[in-house]
Amino acid sequence: MYATASCPYCIRAEQLLRERGVVDLEKIRTDLAPEQRALMIKVSGRRTVPQIFIGDYHVGGCDELFALDRAGKLEPLLCGTAS
């Protein structure tokens, strides 16, 4: 997950992922490493944080993560059983 320290959407997204059992969340701080922000834009096509990837799947931002959860599709994706 590409994030910054003070972004409320990043904090909410991380909290949801933790609630769903994610323990090995890799947080890439774009506020500390500007070159990571450039990479985030290149791989996601977006400029805002958070940008969330589960494996190679680009979820998108916080709103997309919560929508995936509401649709019941987040946990299967996290478990590797999404179809």
mmCIF file of the N, C-alpha and C atoms, coordinates in Angstrom:
data_MODEL
# 
_entry.id   MODEL 
# 
loop_
_atom_site.group_PDB 
_atom_site.id 
_atom_site.type_symbol 
_atom_site.label_atom_id 
_atom_site.label_alt_id 
_atom_site.label_comp_id 
_atom_site.label_asym_id 
_atom_site.label_entity_id 
_atom_site.label_seq_id 
_atom_site.pdbx_PDB_ins_code 
_atom_site.Cartn_x 
_atom_site.Cartn_y 
_atom_site.Cartn_z 
_atom_site.occupancy 
_atom_site.B_iso_or_equiv 
_atom_site.pdbx_formal_charge 
_atom_site.auth_seq_id 
_atom_site.auth_comp_id 
_atom_site.auth_asym_id 
_atom_site.auth_atom_id 
_atom_site.pdbx_PDB_model_num 
ATOM 1   N N  . MET A 1 1  ? 0.843   -1.165  0.000   1.00 0.00 ? 1  MET A N  1 
ATOM 2   C CA . MET A 1 1  ? 0.000   0.000   0.000   1.00 0.00 ? 1  MET A CA 1 
ATOM 3   C C  . MET A 1 1  ? 0.894   1.237   0.000   1.00 0.00 ? 1  MET A C  1 
ATOM 4   N N  . TYR A 1 2  ? 0.681   2.092   -0.977  1.00 0.00 ? 2  TYR A N  1 
ATOM 5   C CA . TYR A 1 2  ? 1.353   3.385   -1.015  1.00 0.00 ? 2  TYR A CA 1 
ATOM 6   C C  . TYR A 1 2  ? 0.563   4.328   -0.111  1.00 0.00 ? 2  TYR A C  1 
ATOM 7   N N  . ALA A 1 3  ? 1.259   5.035   0.783   1.00 0.00 ? 3  ALA A N  1 
ATOM 8   C CA . ALA A 1 3  ? 0.573   5.854   1.768   1.00 0.00 ? 3  ALA A CA 1 
ATOM 9   C C  . ALA A 1 3  ? 1.455   7.005   2.233   1.00 0.00 ? 3  ALA A C  1 
ATOM 10  N N  . THR A 1 4  ? 0.835   7.908   2.990   1.00 0.00 ? 4  THR A N  1 
ATOM 11  C CA . THR A 1 4  ? 1.572   8.935   3.720   1.00 0.00 ? 4  THR A CA 1 
ATOM 12  C C  . THR A 1 4  ? 1.161   8.828   5.184   1.00 0.00 ? 4  THR A C  1 
ATOM 13  N N  . ALA A 1 5  ? 1.931   9.439   6.056   1.00 0.00 ? 5  ALA A N  1 
ATOM 14  C CA . ALA A 1 5  ? 1.692   9.313   7.496   1.00 0.00 ? 5  ALA A CA 1 
ATOM 15  C C  . ALA A 1 5  ? 0.398   9.975   7.952   1.00 0.00 ? 5  ALA A C  1 
ATOM 16  N N  . SER A 1 6  ? 0.070   11.111  7.371   1.00 0.00 ? 6  SER A N  1 
ATOM 17  C CA . SER A 1 6  ? -1.055  11.887  7.887   1.00 0.00 ? 6  SER A CA 1 
ATOM 18  C C  . SER A 1 6  ? -2.346  11.755  7.081   1.00 0.00 ? 6  SER A C  1 
ATOM 19  N N  . CYS A 1 7  ? -2.370  10.898  6.101   1.00 0.00 ? 7  CYS A N  1 
ATOM 20  C CA . CYS A 1 7  ? -3.549  10.739  5.247   1.00 0.00 ? 7  CYS A CA 1 
ATOM 21  C C  . CYS A 1 7  ? -4.642  9.940   5.982   1.00 0.00 ? 7  CYS A C  1 
ATOM 22  N N  . PRO A 1 8  ? -5.809  10.557  6.214   1.00 0.00 ? 8  PRO A N  1 
ATOM 23  C CA . PRO A 1 8  ? -6.865  9.834   6.923   1.00 0.00 ? 8  PRO A CA 1 
ATOM 24  C C  . PRO A 1 8  ? -7.392  8.632   6.134   1.00 0.00 ? 8  PRO A C  1 
ATOM 25  N N  . TYR A 1 9  ? -7.364  8.714   4.821   1.00 0.00 ? 9  TYR A N  1 
ATOM 26  C CA . TYR A 1 9  ? -7.824  7.585   4.004   1.00 0.00 ? 9  TYR A CA 1 
ATOM 27  C C  . TYR A 1 9  ? -6.844  6.415   4.098   1.00 0.00 ? 9  TYR A C  1 
ATOM 28  N N  . CYS A 1 10 ? -5.567  6.729   4.184   1.00 0.00 ? 10 CYS A N  1 
ATOM 29  C CA . CYS A 1 10 ? -4.546  5.690   4.361   1.00 0.00 ? 10 CYS A CA 1 
ATOM 30  C C  . CYS A 1 10 ? -4.744  4.980   5.691   1.00 0.00 ? 10 CYS A C  1 
ATOM 31  N N  . ILE A 1 11 ? -5.023  5.759   6.719   1.00 0.00 ? 11 ILE A N  1 
ATOM 32  C CA . ILE A 1 11 ? -5.226  5.202   8.057   1.00 0.00 ? 11 ILE A CA 1 
ATOM 33  C C  . ILE A 1 11 ? -6.463  4.305   8.073   1.00 0.00 ? 11 ILE A C  1 
ATOM 34  N N  . ARG A 1 12 ? -7.542  4.757   7.455   1.00 0.00 ? 12 ARG A N  1 
ATOM 35  C CA . ARG A 1 12 ? -8.774  3.944   7.395   1.00 0.00 ? 12 ARG A CA 1 
ATOM 36  C C  . ARG A 1 12 ? -8.553  2.661   6.604   1.00 0.00 ? 12 ARG A C  1 
ATOM 37  N N  . ALA A 1 13 ? -7.854  2.763   5.481   1.00 0.00 ? 13 ALA A N  1 
ATOM 38  C CA . ALA A 1 13 ? -7.597  1.582   4.657   1.00 0.00 ? 13 ALA A CA 1 
ATOM 39  C C  . ALA A 1 13 ? -6.749  0.575   5.426   1.00 0.00 ? 13 ALA A C  1 
ATOM 40  N N  . GLU A 1 14 ? -5.714  1.059   6.090   1.00 0.00 ? 14 GLU A N  1 
ATOM 41  C CA . GLU A 1 14 ? -4.862  0.165   6.866   1.00 0.00 ? 14 GLU A CA 1 
ATOM 42  C C  . GLU A 1 14 ? -5.659  -0.496  7.985   1.00 0.00 ? 14 GLU A C  1 
ATOM 43  N N  . GLN A 1 15 ? -6.505  0.278   8.642   1.00 0.00 ? 15 GLN A N  1 
ATOM 44  C CA . GLN A 1 15 ? -7.321  -0.270  9.723   1.00 0.00 ? 15 GLN A CA 1 
ATOM 45  C C  . GLN A 1 15 ? -8.225  -1.389  9.216   1.00 0.00 ? 15 GLN A C  1 
ATOM 46  N N  . LEU A 1 16 ? -8.868  -1.189  8.072   1.00 0.00 ? 16 LEU A N  1 
ATOM 47  C CA . LEU A 1 16 ? -9.732  -2.229  7.512   1.00 0.00 ? 16 LEU A CA 1 
ATOM 48  C C  . LEU A 1 16 ? -8.928  -3.476  7.169   1.00 0.00 ? 16 LEU A C  1 
ATOM 49  N N  . LEU A 1 17 ? -7.783  -3.284  6.547   1.00 0.00 ? 17 LEU A N  1 
ATOM 50  C CA . LEU A 1 17 ? -6.959  -4.439  6.188   1.00 0.00 ? 17 LEU A CA 1 
ATOM 51  C C  . LEU A 1 17 ? -6.527  -5.206  7.440   1.00 0.00 ? 17 LEU A C  1 
ATOM 52  N N  . ARG A 1 18 ? -6.160  -4.503  8.489   1.00 0.00 ? 18 ARG A N  1 
ATOM 53  C CA . ARG A 1 18 ? -5.783  -5.152  9.754   1.00 0.00 ? 18 ARG A CA 1 
ATOM 54  C C  . ARG A 1 18 ? -6.972  -5.907  10.342  1.00 0.00 ? 18 ARG A C  1 
ATOM 55  N N  . GLU A 1 19 ? -8.163  -5.303  10.286  1.00 0.00 ? 19 GLU A N  1 
ATOM 56  C CA . GLU A 1 19 ? -9.374  -5.965  10.784  1.00 0.00 ? 19 GLU A CA 1 
ATOM 57  C C  . GLU A 1 19 ? -9.678  -7.236  10.007  1.00 0.00 ? 19 GLU A C  1 
ATOM 58  N N  . ARG A 1 20 ? -9.270  -7.265  8.755   1.00 0.00 ? 20 ARG A N  1 
ATOM 59  C CA . ARG A 1 20 ? -9.507  -8.451  7.916   1.00 0.00 ? 20 ARG A CA 1 
ATOM 60  C C  . ARG A 1 20 ? -8.352  -9.452  7.999   1.00 0.00 ? 20 ARG A C  1 
ATOM 61  N N  . GLY A 1 21 ? -7.434  -9.222  8.930   1.00 0.00 ? 21 GLY A N  1 
ATOM 62  C CA . GLY A 1 21 ? -6.400  -10.208 9.201   1.00 0.00 ? 21 GLY A CA 1 
ATOM 63  C C  . GLY A 1 21 ? -5.062  -9.994  8.525   1.00 0.00 ? 21 GLY A C  1 
ATOM 64  N N  . VAL A 1 22 ? -4.882  -8.888  7.845   1.00 0.00 ? 22 VAL A N  1 
ATOM 65  C CA . VAL A 1 22 ? -3.597  -8.631  7.186   1.00 0.00 ? 22 VAL A CA 1 
ATOM 66  C C  . VAL A 1 22 ? -2.571  -8.263  8.255   1.00 0.00 ? 22 VAL A C  1 
ATOM 67  N N  . VAL A 1 23 ? -1.518  -9.061  8.356   1.00 0.00 ? 23 VAL A N  1 
ATOM 68  C CA . VAL A 1 23 ? -0.476  -8.796  9.354   1.00 0.00 ? 23 VAL A CA 1 
ATOM 69  C C  . VAL A 1 23 ? 0.823   -8.338  8.709   1.00 0.00 ? 23 VAL A C  1 
ATOM 70  N N  . ASP A 1 24 ? 1.016   -8.676  7.457   1.00 0.00 ? 24 ASP A N  1 
ATOM 71  C CA . ASP A 1 24 ? 2.269   -8.323  6.780   1.00 0.00 ? 24 ASP A CA 1 
ATOM 72  C C  . ASP A 1 24 ? 2.061   -7.245  5.718   1.00 0.00 ? 24 ASP A C  1 
ATOM 73  N N  . LEU A 1 25 ? 1.409   -6.176  6.132   1.00 0.00 ? 25 LEU A N  1 
ATOM 74  C CA . LEU A 1 25 ? 1.131   -5.064  5.230   1.00 0.00 ? 25 LEU A CA 1 
ATOM 75  C C  . LEU A 1 25 ? 2.415   -4.303  4.920   1.00 0.00 ? 25 LEU A C  1 
ATOM 76  N N  . GLU A 1 26 ? 2.732   -4.204  3.647   1.00 0.00 ? 26 GLU A N  1 
ATOM 77  C CA . GLU A 1 26 ? 3.892   -3.417  3.233   1.00 0.00 ? 26 GLU A CA 1 
ATOM 78  C C  . GLU A 1 26 ? 3.403   -2.012  2.916   1.00 0.00 ? 26 GLU A C  1 
ATOM 79  N N  . LYS A 1 27 ? 3.823   -1.068  3.753   1.00 0.00 ? 27 LYS A N  1 
ATOM 80  C CA . LYS A 1 27 ? 3.440   0.320   3.556   1.00 0.00 ? 27 LYS A CA 1 
ATOM 81  C C  . LYS A 1 27 ? 4.617   1.066   2.949   1.00 0.00 ? 27 LYS A C  1 
ATOM 82  N N  . ILE A 1 28 ? 4.380   1.645   1.783   1.00 0.00 ? 28 ILE A N  1 
ATOM 83  C CA . ILE A 1 28 ? 5.408   2.413   1.088   1.00 0.00 ? 28 ILE A CA 1 
ATOM 84  C C  . ILE A 1 28 ? 5.059   3.883   1.270   1.00 0.00 ? 28 ILE A C  1 
ATOM 85  N N  . ARG A 1 29 ? 5.875   4.574   2.020   1.00 0.00 ? 29 ARG A N  1 
ATOM 86  C CA . ARG A 1 29 ? 5.613   5.967   2.386   1.00 0.00 ? 29 ARG A CA 1 
ATOM 87  C C  . ARG A 1 29 ? 6.099   6.913   1.289   1.00 0.00 ? 29 ARG A C  1 
ATOM 88  N N  . THR A 1 30 ? 5.159   7.445   0.550   1.00 0.00 ? 30 THR A N  1 
ATOM 89  C CA . THR A 1 30 ? 5.510   8.356   -0.534  1.00 0.00 ? 30 THR A CA 1 
ATOM 90  C C  . THR A 1 30 ? 5.916   9.730   -0.030  1.00 0.00 ? 30 THR A C  1 
ATOM 91  N N  . ASP A 1 31 ? 5.577   10.047  1.219   1.00 0.00 ? 31 ASP A N  1 
ATOM 92  C CA . ASP A 1 31 ? 5.989   11.332  1.786   1.00 0.00 ? 31 ASP A CA 1 
ATOM 93  C C  . ASP A 1 31 ? 7.454   11.313  2.212   1.00 0.00 ? 31 ASP A C  1 
ATOM 94  N N  . LEU A 1 32 ? 7.987   10.135  2.439   1.00 0.00 ? 32 LEU A N  1 
ATOM 95  C CA . LEU A 1 32 ? 9.386   9.999   2.848   1.00 0.00 ? 32 LEU A CA 1 
ATOM 96  C C  . LEU A 1 32 ? 10.315  9.686   1.678   1.00 0.00 ? 32 LEU A C  1 
ATOM 97  N N  . ALA A 1 33 ? 9.737   9.156   0.607   1.00 0.00 ? 33 ALA A N  1 
ATOM 98  C CA . ALA A 1 33 ? 10.546  8.739   -0.545  1.00 0.00 ? 33 ALA A CA 1 
ATOM 99  C C  . ALA A 1 33 ? 9.872   9.203   -1.837  1.00 0.00 ? 33 ALA A C  1 
ATOM 100 N N  . PRO A 1 34 ? 10.217  10.397  -2.320  1.00 0.00 ? 34 PRO A N  1 
ATOM 101 C CA . PRO A 1 34 ? 9.577   10.944  -3.520  1.00 0.00 ? 34 PRO A CA 1 
ATOM 102 C C  . PRO A 1 34 ? 9.691   10.024  -4.742  1.00 0.00 ? 34 PRO A C  1 
ATOM 103 N N  . GLU A 1 35 ? 10.771  9.266   -4.833  1.00 0.00 ? 35 GLU A N  1 
ATOM 104 C CA . GLU A 1 35 ? 10.909  8.339   -5.961  1.00 0.00 ? 35 GLU A CA 1 
ATOM 105 C C  . GLU A 1 35 ? 9.841   7.249   -5.917  1.00 0.00 ? 35 GLU A C  1 
ATOM 106 N N  . GLN A 1 36 ? 9.359   6.921   -4.714  1.00 0.00 ? 36 GLN A N  1 
ATOM 107 C CA . GLN A 1 36 ? 8.281   5.935   -4.588  1.00 0.00 ? 36 GLN A CA 1 
ATOM 108 C C  . GLN A 1 36 ? 6.957   6.512   -5.094  1.00 0.00 ? 36 GLN A C  1 
ATOM 109 N N  . ARG A 1 37 ? 6.759   7.803   -4.919  1.00 0.00 ? 37 ARG A N  1 
ATOM 110 C CA . ARG A 1 37 ? 5.549   8.449   -5.443  1.00 0.00 ? 37 ARG A CA 1 
ATOM 111 C C  . ARG A 1 37 ? 5.527   8.356   -6.964  1.00 0.00 ? 37 ARG A C  1 
ATOM 112 N N  . ALA A 1 38 ? 6.672   8.602   -7.586  1.00 0.00 ? 38 ALA A N  1 
ATOM 113 C CA . ALA A 1 38 ? 6.758   8.493   -9.043  1.00 0.00 ? 38 ALA A CA 1 
ATOM 114 C C  . ALA A 1 38 ? 6.464   7.066   -9.494  1.00 0.00 ? 38 ALA A C  1 
ATOM 115 N N  . LEU A 1 39 ? 6.970   6.096   -8.764  1.00 0.00 ? 39 LEU A N  1 
ATOM 116 C CA . LEU A 1 39 ? 6.706   4.693   -9.091  1.00 0.00 ? 39 LEU A CA 1 
ATOM 117 C C  . LEU A 1 39 ? 5.227   4.366   -8.903  1.00 0.00 ? 39 LEU A C  1 
ATOM 118 N N  . MET A 1 40 ? 4.628   4.877   -7.825  1.00 0.00 ? 40 MET A N  1 
ATOM 119 C CA . MET A 1 40 ? 3.202   4.659   -7.569  1.00 0.00 ? 40 MET A CA 1 
ATOM 120 C C  . MET A 1 40 ? 2.362   5.167   -8.734  1.00 0.00 ? 40 MET A C  1 
ATOM 121 N N  . ILE A 1 41 ? 2.677   6.363   -9.214  1.00 0.00 ? 41 ILE A N  1 
ATOM 122 C CA . ILE A 1 41 ? 1.936   6.947   -10.333 1.00 0.00 ? 41 ILE A CA 1 
ATOM 123 C C  . ILE A 1 41 ? 2.103   6.077   -11.577 1.00 0.00 ? 41 ILE A C  1 
ATOM 124 N N  . LYS A 1 42 ? 3.306   5.585   -11.781 1.00 0.00 ? 42 LYS A N  1 
ATOM 125 C CA . LYS A 1 42 ? 3.574   4.750   -12.957 1.00 0.00 ? 42 LYS A CA 1 
ATOM 126 C C  . LYS A 1 42 ? 2.788   3.434   -12.905 1.00 0.00 ? 42 LYS A C  1 
ATOM 127 N N  . VAL A 1 43 ? 2.774   2.759   -11.756 1.00 0.00 ? 43 VAL A N  1 
ATOM 128 C CA . VAL A 1 43 ? 2.130   1.445   -11.680 1.00 0.00 ? 43 VAL A CA 1 
ATOM 129 C C  . VAL A 1 43 ? 0.620   1.513   -11.495 1.00 0.00 ? 43 VAL A C  1 
ATOM 130 N N  . SER A 1 44 ? 0.128   2.616   -10.908 1.00 0.00 ? 44 SER A N  1 
ATOM 131 C CA . SER A 1 44 ? -1.315  2.693   -10.648 1.00 0.00 ? 44 SER A CA 1 
ATOM 132 C C  . SER A 1 44 ? -2.049  3.618   -11.609 1.00 0.00 ? 44 SER A C  1 
ATOM 133 N N  . GLY A 1 45 ? -1.306  4.566   -12.195 1.00 0.00 ? 45 GLY A N  1 
ATOM 134 C CA . GLY A 1 45 ? -1.953  5.556   -13.043 1.00 0.00 ? 45 GLY A CA 1 
ATOM 135 C C  . GLY A 1 45 ? -2.682  6.626   -12.246 1.00 0.00 ? 45 GLY A C  1 
ATOM 136 N N  . ARG A 1 46 ? -2.477  6.638   -10.938 1.00 0.00 ? 46 ARG A N  1 
ATOM 137 C CA . ARG A 1 46 ? -3.156  7.596   -10.069 1.00 0.00 ? 46 ARG A CA 1 
ATOM 138 C C  . ARG A 1 46 ? -2.136  8.372   -9.246  1.00 0.00 ? 46 ARG A C  1 
ATOM 139 N N  . ARG A 1 47 ? -2.546  9.556   -8.793  1.00 0.00 ? 47 ARG A N  1 
ATOM 140 C CA . ARG A 1 47 ? -1.651  10.437  -8.049  1.00 0.00 ? 47 ARG A CA 1 
ATOM 141 C C  . ARG A 1 47 ? -1.967  10.519  -6.558  1.00 0.00 ? 47 ARG A C  1 
ATOM 142 N N  . THR A 1 48 ? -3.091  9.982   -6.137  1.00 0.00 ? 48 THR A N  1 
ATOM 143 C CA . THR A 1 48 ? -3.510  10.110  -4.748  1.00 0.00 ? 48 THR A CA 1 
ATOM 144 C C  . THR A 1 48 ? -3.188  8.854   -3.944  1.00 0.00 ? 48 THR A C  1 
ATOM 145 N N  . VAL A 1 49 ? -3.053  9.041   -2.635  1.00 0.00 ? 49 VAL A N  1 
ATOM 146 C CA . VAL A 1 49 ? -2.862  7.911   -1.728  1.00 0.00 ? 49 VAL A CA 1 
ATOM 147 C C  . VAL A 1 49 ? -4.121  7.737   -0.898  1.00 0.00 ? 49 VAL A C  1 
ATOM 148 N N  . PRO A 1 50 ? -4.390  6.529   -0.468  1.00 0.00 ? 50 PRO A N  1 
ATOM 149 C CA . PRO A 1 50 ? -3.580  5.345   -0.675  1.00 0.00 ? 50 PRO A CA 1 
ATOM 150 C C  . PRO A 1 50 ? -3.824  4.732   -2.047  1.00 0.00 ? 50 PRO A C  1 
ATOM 151 N N  . GLN A 1 51 ? -2.852  3.988   -2.503  1.00 0.00 ? 51 GLN A N  1 
ATOM 152 C CA . GLN A 1 51 ? -3.019  3.102   -3.646  1.00 0.00 ? 51 GLN A CA 1 
ATOM 153 C C  . GLN A 1 51 ? -2.699  1.717   -3.110  1.00 0.00 ? 51 GLN A C  1 
ATOM 154 N N  . ILE A 1 52 ? -3.674  0.842   -3.212  1.00 0.00 ? 52 ILE A N  1 
ATOM 155 C CA . ILE A 1 52 ? -3.602  -0.456  -2.551  1.00 0.00 ? 52 ILE A CA 1 
ATOM 156 C C  . ILE A 1 52 ? -3.493  -1.556  -3.592  1.00 0.00 ? 52 ILE A C  1 
ATOM 157 N N  . PHE A 1 53 ? -2.529  -2.420  -3.356  1.00 0.00 ? 53 PHE A N  1 
ATOM 158 C CA . PHE A 1 53 ? -2.329  -3.602  -4.182  1.00 0.00 ? 53 PHE A CA 1 
ATOM 159 C C  . PHE A 1 53 ? -2.431  -4.821  -3.288  1.00 0.00 ? 53 PHE A C  1 
ATOM 160 N N  . ILE A 1 54 ? -3.152  -5.813  -3.756  1.00 0.00 ? 54 ILE A N  1 
ATOM 161 C CA . ILE A 1 54 ? -3.179  -7.107  -3.079  1.00 0.00 ? 54 ILE A CA 1 
ATOM 162 C C  . ILE A 1 54 ? -2.574  -8.079  -4.074  1.00 0.00 ? 54 ILE A C  1 
ATOM 163 N N  . GLY A 1 55 ? -1.351  -8.471  -3.767  1.00 0.00 ? 55 GLY A N  1 
ATOM 164 C CA . GLY A 1 55 ? -0.576  -9.211  -4.760  1.00 0.00 ? 55 GLY A CA 1 
ATOM 165 C C  . GLY A 1 55 ? -0.346  -8.294  -5.942  1.00 0.00 ? 55 GLY A C  1 
ATOM 166 N N  . ASP A 1 56 ? -0.650  -8.778  -7.124  1.00 0.00 ? 56 ASP A N  1 
ATOM 167 C CA . ASP A 1 56 ? -0.507  -7.965  -8.327  1.00 0.00 ? 56 ASP A CA 1 
ATOM 168 C C  . ASP A 1 56 ? -1.793  -7.199  -8.670  1.00 0.00 ? 56 ASP A C  1 
ATOM 169 N N  . TYR A 1 57 ? -2.849  -7.443  -7.904  1.00 0.00 ? 57 TYR A N  1 
ATOM 170 C CA . TYR A 1 57 ? -4.144  -6.818  -8.186  1.00 0.00 ? 57 TYR A CA 1 
ATOM 171 C C  . TYR A 1 57 ? -4.193  -5.406  -7.611  1.00 0.00 ? 57 TYR A C  1 
ATOM 172 N N  . HIS A 1 58 ? -4.462  -4.429  -8.456  1.00 0.00 ? 58 HIS A N  1 
ATOM 173 C CA . HIS A 1 58 ? -4.584  -3.033  -8.015  1.00 0.00 ? 58 HIS A CA 1 
ATOM 174 C C  . HIS A 1 58 ? -6.023  -2.784  -7.586  1.00 0.00 ? 58 HIS A C  1 
ATOM 175 N N  . VAL A 1 59 ? -6.221  -2.653  -6.294  1.00 0.00 ? 59 VAL A N  1 
ATOM 176 C CA . VAL A 1 59 ? -7.547  -2.394  -5.738  1.00 0.00 ? 59 VAL A CA 1 
ATOM 177 C C  . VAL A 1 59 ? -7.977  -0.972  -6.058  1.00 0.00 ? 59 VAL A C  1 
ATOM 178 N N  . GLY A 1 60 ? -7.056  -0.035  -5.893  1.00 0.00 ? 60 GLY A N  1 
ATOM 179 C CA . GLY A 1 60 ? -7.358  1.387   -6.048  1.00 0.00 ? 60 GLY A CA 1 
ATOM 180 C C  . GLY A 1 60 ? -7.134  2.068   -4.716  1.00 0.00 ? 60 GLY A C  1 
ATOM 181 N N  . GLY A 1 61 ? -8.023  2.990   -4.373  1.00 0.00 ? 61 GLY A N  1 
ATOM 182 C CA . GLY A 1 61 ? -7.888  3.746   -3.139  1.00 0.00 ? 61 GLY A CA 1 
ATOM 183 C C  . GLY A 1 61 ? -8.775  3.220   -2.031  1.00 0.00 ? 61 GLY A C  1 
ATOM 184 N N  . CYS A 1 62 ? -8.949  4.041   -1.021  1.00 0.00 ? 62 CYS A N  1 
ATOM 185 C CA . CYS A 1 62 ? -9.717  3.671   0.161   1.00 0.00 ? 62 CYS A CA 1 
ATOM 186 C C  . CYS A 1 62 ? -11.177 3.364   -0.195  1.00 0.00 ? 62 CYS A C  1 
ATOM 187 N N  . ASP A 1 63 ? -11.790 4.200   -1.008  1.00 0.00 ? 63 ASP A N  1 
ATOM 188 C CA . ASP A 1 63 ? -13.189 3.972   -1.368  1.00 0.00 ? 63 ASP A CA 1 
ATOM 189 C C  . ASP A 1 63 ? -13.374 2.637   -2.078  1.00 0.00 ? 63 ASP A C  1 
ATOM 190 N N  . GLU A 1 64 ? -12.461 2.314   -2.983  1.00 0.00 ? 64 GLU A N  1 
ATOM 191 C CA . GLU A 1 64 ? -12.557 1.039   -3.710  1.00 0.00 ? 64 GLU A CA 1 
ATOM 192 C C  . GLU A 1 64 ? -12.345 -0.144  -2.764  1.00 0.00 ? 64 GLU A C  1 
ATOM 193 N N  . LEU A 1 65 ? -11.443 0.016   -1.796  1.00 0.00 ? 65 LEU A N  1 
ATOM 194 C CA . LEU A 1 65 ? -11.202 -1.050  -0.823  1.00 0.00 ? 65 LEU A CA 1 
ATOM 195 C C  . LEU A 1 65 ? -12.458 -1.323  -0.002  1.00 0.00 ? 65 LEU A C  1 
ATOM 196 N N  . PHE A 1 66 ? -13.094 -0.255  0.480   1.00 0.00 ? 66 PHE A N  1 
ATOM 197 C CA . PHE A 1 66 ? -14.310 -0.430  1.272   1.00 0.00 ? 66 PHE A CA 1 
ATOM 198 C C  . PHE A 1 66 ? -15.449 -0.994  0.421   1.00 0.00 ? 66 PHE A C  1 
ATOM 199 N N  . ALA A 1 67 ? -15.549 -0.598  -0.837  1.00 0.00 ? 67 ALA A N  1 
ATOM 200 C CA . ALA A 1 67 ? -16.578 -1.138  -1.734  1.00 0.00 ? 67 ALA A CA 1 
ATOM 201 C C  . ALA A 1 67 ? -16.352 -2.624  -1.957  1.00 0.00 ? 67 ALA A C  1 
ATOM 202 N N  . LEU A 1 68 ? -15.108 -3.018  -2.123  1.00 0.00 ? 68 LEU A N  1 
ATOM 203 C CA . LEU A 1 68 ? -14.766 -4.435  -2.290  1.00 0.00 ? 68 LEU A CA 1 
ATOM 204 C C  . LEU A 1 68 ? -15.188 -5.217  -1.050  1.00 0.00 ? 68 LEU A C  1 
ATOM 205 N N  . ASP A 1 69 ? -14.940 -4.644  0.112   1.00 0.00 ? 69 ASP A N  1 
ATOM 206 C CA . ASP A 1 69 ? -15.321 -5.293  1.370   1.00 0.00 ? 69 ASP A CA 1 
ATOM 207 C C  . ASP A 1 69 ? -16.832 -5.412  1.481   1.00 0.00 ? 69 ASP A C  1 
ATOM 208 N N  . ARG A 1 70 ? -17.558 -4.329  1.185   1.00 0.00 ? 70 ARG A N  1 
ATOM 209 C CA . ARG A 1 70 ? -19.021 -4.366  1.266   1.00 0.00 ? 70 ARG A CA 1 
ATOM 210 C C  . ARG A 1 70 ? -19.610 -5.403  0.316   1.00 0.00 ? 70 ARG A C  1 
ATOM 211 N N  . ALA A 1 71 ? -18.964 -5.603  -0.822  1.00 0.00 ? 71 ALA A N  1 
ATOM 212 C CA . ALA A 1 71 ? -19.450 -6.573  -1.815  1.00 0.00 ? 71 ALA A CA 1 
ATOM 213 C C  . ALA A 1 71 ? -19.060 -8.004  -1.440  1.00 0.00 ? 71 ALA A C  1 
ATOM 214 N N  . GLY A 1 72 ? -18.327 -8.162  -0.336  1.00 0.00 ? 72 GLY A N  1 
ATOM 215 C CA . GLY A 1 72 ? -17.923 -9.502  0.087   1.00 0.00 ? 72 GLY A CA 1 
ATOM 216 C C  . GLY A 1 72 ? -16.772 -10.071 -0.718  1.00 0.00 ? 72 GLY A C  1 
ATOM 217 N N  . LYS A 1 73 ? -16.044 -9.210  -1.416  1.00 0.00 ? 73 LYS A N  1 
ATOM 218 C CA . LYS A 1 73 ? -14.981 -9.689  -2.295  1.00 0.00 ? 73 LYS A CA 1 
ATOM 219 C C  . LYS A 1 73 ? -13.582 -9.460  -1.742  1.00 0.00 ? 73 LYS A C  1 
ATOM 220 N N  . LEU A 1 74 ? -13.466 -8.721  -0.637  1.00 0.00 ? 74 LEU A N  1 
ATOM 221 C CA . LEU A 1 74 ? -12.141 -8.438  -0.094  1.00 0.00 ? 74 LEU A CA 1 
ATOM 222 C C  . LEU A 1 74 ? -11.517 -9.666  0.552   1.00 0.00 ? 74 LEU A C  1 
ATOM 223 N N  . GLU A 1 75 ? -12.238 -10.327 1.435   1.00 0.00 ? 75 GLU A N  1 
ATOM 224 C CA . GLU A 1 75 ? -11.653 -11.477 2.139   1.00 0.00 ? 75 GLU A CA 1 
ATOM 225 C C  . GLU A 1 75 ? -11.244 -12.593 1.179   1.00 0.00 ? 75 GLU A C  1 
ATOM 226 N N  . PRO A 1 76 ? -12.070 -12.947 0.170   1.00 0.00 ? 76 PRO A N  1 
ATOM 227 C CA . PRO A 1 76 ? -11.595 -13.966 -0.784  1.00 0.00 ? 76 PRO A CA 1 
ATOM 228 C C  . PRO A 1 76 ? -10.327 -13.525 -1.517  1.00 0.00 ? 76 PRO A C  1 
ATOM 229 N N  . LEU A 1 77 ? -10.223 -12.238 -1.821  1.00 0.00 ? 77 LEU A N  1 
ATOM 230 C CA . LEU A 1 77 ? -9.035  -11.722 -2.486  1.00 0.00 ? 77 LEU A CA 1 
ATOM 231 C C  . LEU A 1 77 ? -7.812  -11.843 -1.564  1.00 0.00 ? 77 LEU A C  1 
ATOM 232 N N  . LEU A 1 78 ? -8.008  -11.516 -0.296  1.00 0.00 ? 78 LEU A N  1 
ATOM 233 C CA . LEU A 1 78 ? -6.930  -11.620 0.674   1.00 0.00 ? 78 LEU A CA 1 
ATOM 234 C C  . LEU A 1 78 ? -6.490  -13.070 0.892   1.00 0.00 ? 78 LEU A C  1 
ATOM 235 N N  . CYS A 1 79 ? -7.443  -13.978 0.789   1.00 0.00 ? 79 CYS A N  1 
ATOM 236 C CA . CYS A 1 79 ? -7.148  -15.398 0.986   1.00 0.00 ? 79 CYS A CA 1 
ATOM 237 C C  . CYS A 1 79 ? -6.660  -16.088 -0.282  1.00 0.00 ? 79 CYS A C  1 
ATOM 238 N N  . GLY A 1 80 ? -6.702  -15.357 -1.392  1.00 0.00 ? 80 GLY A N  1 
ATOM 239 C CA . GLY A 1 80 ? -6.277  -15.943 -2.654  1.00 0.00 ? 80 GLY A CA 1 
ATOM 240 C C  . GLY A 1 80 ? -7.308  -16.844 -3.286  1.00 0.00 ? 80 GLY A C  1 
ATOM 241 N N  . THR A 1 81 ? -8.587  -16.671 -2.871  1.00 0.00 ? 81 THR A N  1 
ATOM 242 C CA . THR A 1 81 ? -9.652  -17.511 -3.420  1.00 0.00 ? 81 THR A CA 1 
ATOM 243 C C  . THR A 1 81 ? -10.640 -16.742 -4.266  1.00 0.00 ? 81 THR A C  1 
ATOM 244 N N  . ALA A 1 82 ? -10.273 -15.513 -4.650  1.00 0.00 ? 82 ALA A N  1 
ATOM 245 C CA . ALA A 1 82 ? -11.173 -14.694 -5.474  1.00 0.00 ? 82 ALA A CA 1 
ATOM 246 C C  . ALA A 1 82 ? -11.269 -15.284 -6.866  1.00 0.00 ? 82 ALA A C  1 
ATOM 247 N N  . SER A 1 83 ? -12.462 -15.177 -7.431  1.00 0.00 ? 83 SER A N  1 
ATOM 248 C CA . SER A 1 83 ? -12.643 -15.684 -8.795  1.00 0.00 ? 83 SER A CA 1 
ATOM 249 C C  . SER A 1 83 ? -12.851 -14.553 -9.766  1.00 0.00 ? 83 SER A C  1 
# 
